Amino acid sequence: MVMIEGGPFRHDADPNTATAPRGVGHLRGDVAFPTAARAALTDSQLRRNIGKATGTIRAKRADVVAEVADWEQLREAGRACKAATMARLPELLVQLEERVVAAGGTVHWARDAVEANAIVVDLVRATGSDEVVKVKSMATQEIGLNEALAEAGIAALETDLAELIVQLGDDTPSHILVPAIHRNRAEIREIFLREMPGVDPELTDEPRRLAMAARTHLRRRFLSARVGVSGANFAVAETGTLSVVESEGNGRMCLTLPDTLITVMGIEKIVPTWRDLEVFLQLLPRSSTGERMNPYTSMWTGVHPGDGPQDVHLVLLDNGRTATLADEVGRQALACIRCSACLNVCPVYERTGGHAYGSVYPGPIGAILSPQLTGIADNASLPFASSLCGACYDVCPVKINIPEVLVHLRARHVEERRASRTVPNAEELSMAAVGWVMAEPRRYAAAQRAARAGRMLAGGRGRIRSLPPPLSAWTASRDLPAPPTETFRDWWARTHADDDRSDHTSRASSSDSGRHTS
């Protein structure tokens, strides 16, 4: 656990009670993943949109990664730095606070989403403003900051193009890097025409025209904004420097024009030194957007008279992160640098989209991060939303072993359910029965012979498409191959009978020969 002297994060906090609170933020879905995924699979347009976008990003990433001769060494450096940082997290957070304060900034500690939202609302109210401009931020989406600001009568304007599309469309993000990846340009045009004040009624769906319309809409708000809200990709402990990397320039406007800047950052985003930052600024752009470097890399350290915001705040957010840190296997998830490479290679994400995950963190990384932030019981289906193909591990720039954590969380979920019941459920009984059958060769052989009767259910199709309960849970979303006409043991006995007799004769002859010569 993290212990911060003078801060709110208790080292003895119970992981079961230190998770993100219910009823606030966007870490829990209304329905379980299997139900949501089944609905998403019926949307052919969604699958086309996501398949095309992820395929394009994958190809770009592969090209720029191939240019780097020491890419694997960079990945290992990123992994090692993150692991060392988690081991020293308490002291690094204290160092960061000291440096930020020394540079004229103010640091706030938030145990959870409720406290973080309250801090930001109070800070905005203190300025007298009823509007903020926002840089794209996963942390503020995680805690539901926009909703909290709206309840306080404060309008939050998203300035990232994709986030703006999602906001105007009264939608939710479906991708870490490209929140509107589930929308095509014709749909975006319709949203702009319907929701964007003063837009040209002759607007086409040409990407350049859409971007220009958004730019015109946002520029007026940039110039009048008094408060900016951001997240942070990285924070450097040794200097108190915060950093945001982005591709459009909207972040630079939000970070420099307002008088007040409020940054909400998860406590895991810290790096010890500037030298460490060098590694991640090479890994992140190639893994995320398929670029050699970020078009805009903004850094700020406290307050500088006459230059940029004069009232700078940093809100350090826990919201289940110390509970995650307590798990020696699961804590790998905190190393994530939000590149989204794992989403773009995941066959499950590509077919279901991000909304099915029910969390602001979709895809493979969301399947291991969200359940730990909320407690596994609240996101029990997510660790099972994977084929365990390992593609996510292969592309992760900081080498998070996502399949390992998925299996680990599945085991935790099974153990937690078992501990909460006095009577075994159907799954446990069936597994016990299978174990009994497979423990003895004769029972196993008899079961194989009996399974041949299942061929009648397949008819002439070679597939069993429906089974009675409780086995119907399997065939509801997949076909079952028909049992073979011949088991492996029967095939072996039929095709290798002569070999087996020859081996037996040879061994017998050798034994007789041995007796004669002794």
Long-range contacts (C-beta under 8 A, 24 or more apart in sequence): 1-322, 1-325, 1-326, 2-89, 2-90, 2-93, 2-267, 2-318, 2-321, 2-322, 2-325, 3-90, 4-90, 4-93, 4-94, 4-109, 5-94, 7-93, 7-94, 7-97, 7-109, 7-316, 8-109, 8-110, 8-111, 8-115, 8-318, 9-109, 9-111, 9-267, 9-318, 9-322, 13-322, 13-323, 15-323, 15-326, 15-327, 16-323, 16-375, 18-318, 18-320, 18-322, 18-323, 19-320, 19-323, 19-372, 19-373, 19-374, 19-375, 19-378, 20-112, 20-113, 20-142, 20-319, 20-320, 20-373, 20-374, 21-112, 21-113, 21-114, 22-374, 22-378, 24-112, 24-113, 24-114, 24-117, 24-143, 24-144, 24-148, 25-113, 25-142, 25-143, 25-144, 25-319, 25-360, 26-141, 26-142, 26-144, 26-172, 26-359, 26-360, 27-142, 27-320, 27-359, 27-360, 27-361, 27-370, 27-373, 27-374, 27-378, 27-379, 28-358, 28-359, 28-370, 28-374, 28-378, 28-379, 29-356, 29-357, 29-358, 29-359, 29-379, 30-358, 31-358, 32-358, 32-380, 32-381, 33-356, 33-357, 33-358, 33-381, 33-382, 33-384, 33-385, 34-381, 34-477, 36-352, 36-355, 36-356, 36-357, 36-358, 37-348, 37-351, 37-352, 37-356, 37-385, 38-477, 39-356, 40-351, 40-352, 40-353, 40-355, 40-356, 41-351, 41-352, 43-353, 45-184, 46-182, 46-353, 47-350, 47-351, 47-353, 49-181, 49-182, 49-183, 49-184, 50-174, 50-181, 50-182, 50-349, 50-350, 50-353, 51-350, 53-178, 53-181, 54-181, 54-343, 54-344, 54-345, 54-349, 54-350, 57-178, 57-289, 57-290, 57-344, 58-344, 58-345, 59-290, 60-289, 60-290, 60-291, 61-286, 61-287, 61-290, 61-341, 61-344, 61-395, 63-290, 64-286, 64-290, 64-291, 64-292, 65-286, 65-287, 67-292, 68-282, 68-286, 74-279, 74-282, 74-283, 74-397, 75-283, 75-396, 75-397, 75-398, 75-399, 76-399, 77-279, 78-279, 78-280, 78-283, 78-335, 78-337, 78-397, 78-398, 78-399, 79-335, 79-398, 79-399, 79-400, 81-271, 81-272, 81-276, 81-279, 81-280, 82-334, 82-335, 82-398, 83-335, 84-272, 85-268, 85-270, 85-271, 85-272, 85-276, 86-268, 86-325, 86-331, 86-334, 86-335, 88-272, 89-267, 89-268, 89-270, 89-325, 92-237, 92-270, 92-272, 93-237, 93-267, 93-270, 93-316, 95-237, 95-238, 96-235, 96-236, 96-237, 96-240, 96-270, 97-316, 98-240, 99-237, 99-238, 99-239, 99-240, 99-241, 99-301, 100-240, 100-301, 100-302, 100-312, 100-314, 101-240, 102-240, 102-302, 103-240, 103-301, 103-302, 103-303, 104-302, 104-303, 104-304, 104-312, 105-240, 105-302, 105-303, 105-312, 105-313, 105-314, 106-312, 106-313, 106-314, 107-313, 107-314, 107-316, 108-313, 108-314, 108-315, 108-316, 109-315, 109-316, 109-318, 110-315, 110-316, 110-317, 110-318, 110-319, 111-318, 111-319, 112-318, 112-319, 112-320, 113-142, 113-143, 113-144, 113-317, 113-319, 116-143, 116-145, 116-264, 116-315, 116-317, 116-319, 117-143, 117-144, 117-145, 117-148, 117-149, 118-148, 119-315, 120-145, 120-148, 120-149, 120-229, 120-262, 120-264, 120-315, 121-148, 121-149, 121-152, 121-154, 123-260, 123-262, 123-313, 124-149, 124-152, 124-154, 124-227, 124-260, 124-262, 125-152, 125-154, 127-226, 127-227, 127-259, 127-260, 127-311, 128-226, 129-154, 129-226, 129-227, 129-260, 130-154, 130-155, 131-155, 131-156, 131-157, 131-221, 131-225, 131-226, 131-227, 132-156, 132-157, 132-225, 132-227, 132-228, 132-229, 132-262, 133-157, 133-159, 133-221, 133-222, 133-225, 133-227, 133-228, 133-229, 133-253, 133-254, 133-258, 134-158, 134-159, 134-163, 134-228, 134-229, 134-230, 134-254, 135-159, 135-160, 135-228, 135-229, 135-230, 135-231, 135-244, 135-246, 135-250, 135-251, 135-254, 135-255, 136-160, 136-162, 136-163, 136-179, 136-231, 136-246, 136-251, 137-229, 137-230, 137-231, 137-264, 138-176, 138-231, 138-338, 138-360, 138-361, 139-231, 139-264, 139-265, 139-266, 139-317, 140-229, 140-231, 140-264, 141-173, 141-360, 142-266, 142-317, 142-319, 142-360, 142-361, 142-373, 143-264, 143-317, 143-319, 145-229, 145-264, 156-229, 157-218, 157-221, 157-225, 159-218, 159-221, 159-222, 159-250, 159-251, 159-253, 159-254, 160-246, 160-248, 160-250, 160-251, 161-211, 161-214, 161-248, 161-250, 164-214, 164-217, 164-218, 165-191, 168-192, 168-195, 168-196, 169-195, 172-355, 172-360, 173-354, 173-360, 174-353, 174-354, 174-355, 174-362, 175-340, 175-343, 175-354, 175-362, 175-363, 176-338, 176-339, 176-340, 176-343, 176-361, 176-362, 176-363, 176-365, 177-288, 177-289, 177-338, 177-339, 177-340, 177-343, 178-340, 181-353, 181-354, 182-353, 182-354, 182-355, 185-210, 218-250, 222-250, 222-253, 222-254, 222-257, 223-257, 225-254, 225-257, 225-258, 226-258, 226-259, 226-260, 227-258, 227-259, 227-260, 227-261, 227-262, 228-254, 228-255, 228-257, 228-258, 228-260, 228-261, 228-262, 228-309, 229-254, 229-261, 229-262, 229-263, 229-264, 230-254, 230-255, 230-261, 230-262, 230-263, 230-264, 231-263, 231-264, 231-265, 232-263, 232-265, 232-269, 232-314, 233-269, 233-280, 233-284, 233-337, 233-338, 234-269, 234-270, 234-271, 234-277, 234-280, 235-265, 235-269, 235-270, 235-271, 235-314, 236-270, 236-271, 236-272, 236-273, 236-274, 236-276, 236-277, 237-270, 237-271, 237-272, 237-273, 238-272, 238-273, 238-274, 239-274, 239-301, 240-301, 240-302, 241-274, 241-299, 241-300, 241-301, 242-299, 242-300, 242-301, 242-314, 243-277, 243-297, 243-298, 243-299, 244-297, 244-298, 245-281, 245-284, 245-285, 245-294, 245-296, 245-297, 245-298, 246-294, 246-295, 246-296, 246-298, 247-289, 247-291, 247-294, 247-295, 247-296, 248-295, 248-296, 249-295, 249-296, 251-296, 251-298, 252-296, 252-298, 255-298, 255-300, 255-308, 255-309, 256-298, 256-308, 256-309, 258-309, 259-309, 259-310, 259-311, 260-309, 260-310, 260-311, 260-312, 260-313, 261-300, 261-308, 261-309, 261-311, 261-312, 261-313, 262-313, 262-315, 263-312, 263-313, 263-314, 263-315, 264-315, 264-317, 265-314, 265-315, 265-316, 265-317, 266-317, 266-319, 266-321, 267-316, 267-317, 267-318, 267-321, 267-322, 268-321, 268-334, 268-335, 280-337, 283-337, 283-339, 283-397, 283-398, 284-337, 284-339, 284-397, 286-397, 287-337, 287-339, 287-341, 287-395, 287-396, 287-397, 288-338, 288-339, 288-340, 288-341, 319-373, 320-372, 320-373, 320-374, 320-375, 321-373, 323-372, 323-373, 323-375, 324-369, 324-372, 324-373, 327-372, 327-408, 329-404, 329-405, 329-408, 330-368, 330-372, 330-405, 330-408, 330-409, 332-368, 332-400, 332-401, 332-404, 332-405, 333-365, 333-368, 333-369, 333-372, 333-400, 333-405, 335-398, 335-400, 336-365, 336-369, 336-398, 336-400, 337-397, 337-398, 339-397, 340-365, 341-392, 341-395, 341-396, 341-397, 342-391, 342-392, 342-395, 342-396, 342-402, 344-395, 345-391, 345-392, 345-394, 345-395, 346-386, 346-391, 346-392, 347-387, 347-389, 347-391, 348-385, 348-386, 348-387, 352-385, 356-385, 357-382, 357-385, 358-382, 363-392, 364-392, 364-402, 364-406, 365-392, 365-400, 365-402, 367-402, 367-406, 368-400, 368-402, 368-405, 368-406, 368-409, 371-409, 371-413, 372-409, 376-409, 376-412, 376-413, 376-416, 377-413, 377-416, 380-413, 383-409, 383-410, 383-413, 384-410, 426-470, 430-470, 445-487, 445-489, 448-487, 448-489, 449-487, 451-483, 452-483, 452-484, 452-485, 454-482, 454-483, 455-482, 455-483, 455-485, 457-482, 458-482
